[in-house]
C-alpha cells in the first residue's frame, strides 16, 4: 500500500510539473508575440517619421527619434541616411 501512495505522489508531482511547464511556455509565447508586435509597431512609426521628413514635415525631435530607430534595429542605416538627406535638402531650400 505504501508503494501505491508513493506512485500516486510521484504522478501528482509529474502532472503538476507538466501543467506548470505548459503554463510558463504559454506565457513566454505571449510575451514573445507582444514584443514582436511592439517591434512591428515601432518600425511603422519610424517609417512614418522618415516619410514625413521626406515630405518636408519636421519636428524638433526627428534626429533623436530616428537615431533611436536605427540604434534599436527597426530602421536600416540607409533609411536613416535617407531621412537626414531629405532634411538637409529641405533646409537648403531644395
Buried (B, 14 or more C-beta within 10 A) or exposed (E): EEEEEEEEEEEEEEEEEEEEEEEEEEEEEEEEEEEEEEEEEBBEEBBEBBEBBBEEEBEEEBBEBBBBBBEEEBBEEEBBEBBBEBBEEBEEEE
